[in-house]
Amino acid sequence: MEYLIRPLDLSDYDKLMKLWSRSGLAYRPKGRDSREAMAVLFRRMDSGVFGMFDGEKIIGAVIGSSDGRKGWINRLAIDPDYRGRNLAAYLIREAENFLRDMGIKVIAALIEEYNTPSMSVFTKAGYSHDPKIHYFSKRDSWEN
């Protein structure tokens, strides 16, 4: 692969938000995706935020995080101009390696029902869909 993958930090925040926007990923700049919230995430030992770069341009990103028992892959995004090149697989692998290095043996991803391209990417990466699981959340606000 010809693209650099590296951990992101707060100096990458604006580039990451532009990537998420360009990729069609919904994000919450007044809540969990605010600069302040992301600054905390970038420093957490149980979370890794990784970016893929073509030169100085961020073309992909992923978050790997652990709750101590299970690993989670979140916010996988590839710039639309770079899709169809199997780049998401490299980011998934980066997040998996980060989580496995912490001793995590079960890794999961939550994918919204409409996002069939992501379902396909994760299926190709060896993940299986469990239709018996339903996602519930409780939020302090819809910005979180």
N, C-alpha and C positions, 0 to 999 in steps of 0.2 A: 504494500500500500504506500502511496506517495504522500499521504497527508499526516501531519503531526497531530497526535492526541496528547493533551496535557491537562492537569488539574487547572480549574479556573479559580480566580480569586476576585476580590471586589473590583479590581481595575478592569475586569472583563464584563462587569454588570451591564453596561449600556449595549455592548455588542450582543450579549446573551438575550436581552429583552428584544432587540431588533430581530434576532434570529427567530425567537419564539413567535413574534408577530408575523414575520415573513412566512414562517412555516404553517401559520394558521392555528397555532397552539393557543388555546385560551389561557390567559394568565391574569393574576390579580396584583397589579402594581400598588394598590392601597392596602394589601393584606400580606399573605405569605410570600409574595414575590416582590415586596417592596425592597428598596436598597438596604434598609435596616435589617429586615428579616433575612435577606440573602447574605448579608455580612456575617450573621450568626451561622447560617448554614455552611458557608465557605470554611468556617473555622472548626466545625464539629468533627470529631474523630470518627463518628459512626456514619458519616455521609461523605460521599465523594462527588463532586460536580466536575465533569470532564467535557472539554471542548475539542472539536476536530477543526483543524485550520488548513486552509489553502493559502500559504503565505501568511499575511496578517488578517485575512478574512476568516471569521468563524463560519463554518459550513455545517456544523452538527454539534449536538450536545446531548448529554444524558446525566441523570442523577441516580446514583446508587446509594441506598440508605439501609440501615439495619435497626430493627426494634430489639435486637439482642437475641431473638429466636429465629427470625425470618428476614431475608433480604428483600428489598423492593427496588425495582427499576422504574423510574419516573421520568417524565418530561423529555422523552426521546424525541429529538427533532433533527431533521435534515433540511437544509436549504433547498427549496424547490428546484433550483438550477442544478443541483447535484444528486437528485433522486434517481433511482434506477441503476445505481452503481454498486449496490450491496454495502454501502458505507454504514448503514445502521447496524449491521452485524458486528462491525469492528467496535462500535460504541457499546453495544450490548456486552460484548466480550470484555471490554475494559471495566464496565460496572461489575460484571460477574467476578472478574479477577480481584477487584477491590474487596468485594464482599467475601469471597472465599478466603482471602488473606486474613480476614477477621474470624474465620472458623464457621462461617455461615454455610449451611448445607442445603437449605431450601430458599430458592429465589423466585419471586413472583412479580407480576406486573398487572396493574389494573388498566384496562383499555375500555374506553367508552364505546358503546354499541355501534355507533355510526363509523368508527375508525377502522374500517376493514383493511386499509393498507398496513396499519400497525399490527393487526391480528395476523396478517400474512407474514410480516417480518418476524414476529415472535414464534409463530408456528415453524418457520424455516430454521429458527435458532434452537429448536428442540423443545419449546414450551407447549404444554397441552392446555386446552380450554376445559374448564370445569363448569358446566351449565347449572350445577346444583348450588353454586355459591352466589349469594346476593350481597351487594355492597350497601352498607348503611353508614351514615356519618352524622355527627352532631357537631354543629359549628356555633361559635360565638357570633359570627356574622358571615354573610355570603362573600365577603371580601377575603376570608381565610380559606 
